[in-house]
Amino acid sequence: MAEQQLKRQVVLDTETTGLSTADGNRVIEIGCVELVNRRLTGQTFHQYINPGRDSEAGALEVHGITTEFLADKPKFEAIVEDFINFIEGAELIIHNASFDIGFLDFELSKLKKETRRIKDICPVLDTLKLAKDKHPGQKNNLDALCRRYNVDNSNRELHGALLDSEILADVYLAMTGGQVSLALAAEQIDDVGTTLQHDVIPKKHHRPLRVIYADTDELEAHNATLQRLDKASGGNCVWLQQTTESE
């Protein structure tokens, strides 16, 4: 049997001094997390960058990264080799990719020894486009997707490239077939229609799942949990009502 080819993805986010490169704004932070075959590996790339200018007031309110903090950080040209080494050969996963790619390409364009642009180095998947296709007419920013897919973003008081890339990794996995909350499970199966297992094992090879019934102790524990839920909800535990009706 041939070995399964590893699929390497890098979830990426940046912070910048402002919204537009046309105004001379620059990248001040890059955060990346690695996925291999849809599993977080723990490998990351994280770097603050001295942009040689102040952040615009609006951007500073979003990320809180001050000029003073960045004063002793390296310039982009000093970290670009390590950055490219980390992302090269992977598929980049970015939310609103045109923004981050535009800024990274702007930084690369300033380097005499680097003629490539990001799409020459990596394919790019835009999770904003993916979300809009899956949820048309709805809010699809990262915070909205966290709520929709039950991803914890409680630490996201300010934007940060590494934190946001970690959150986006969880959102991406949930949005493309990863485990989600019970409330969203049925919706996810309908929306995605597949799982990782289905991607790598031909359908004709699927075997019927073995059914394992709960034993007496497990049934008693389950019933005790339903009773607690019923008490906490003021007698509105739907599962308990359905169990009673079916008896």
ABEGO torsion letter per residue (X at the ends): XBBBBBBBBBBBBBBBABABAAAGBBBABBBBBBBBGGBBAGBBBBBBBBAGBBBBAAAAAAAGBBAAAAAABBBAAAAAAAAAAAABGBBBBBBGAAAAAAAAAAAAAABAABABBAAAABBBBBAAAAAAAABBGBBABAAAAAAAAGBBAAABABBBAAAAAAAAAAAAAAAAGBBBBAAAAAAAAAAAGBBAAAAABBAAABBBBBBBBBBAAAAAAAAAAAAAAAAAAGGABAAAAAAAAAX
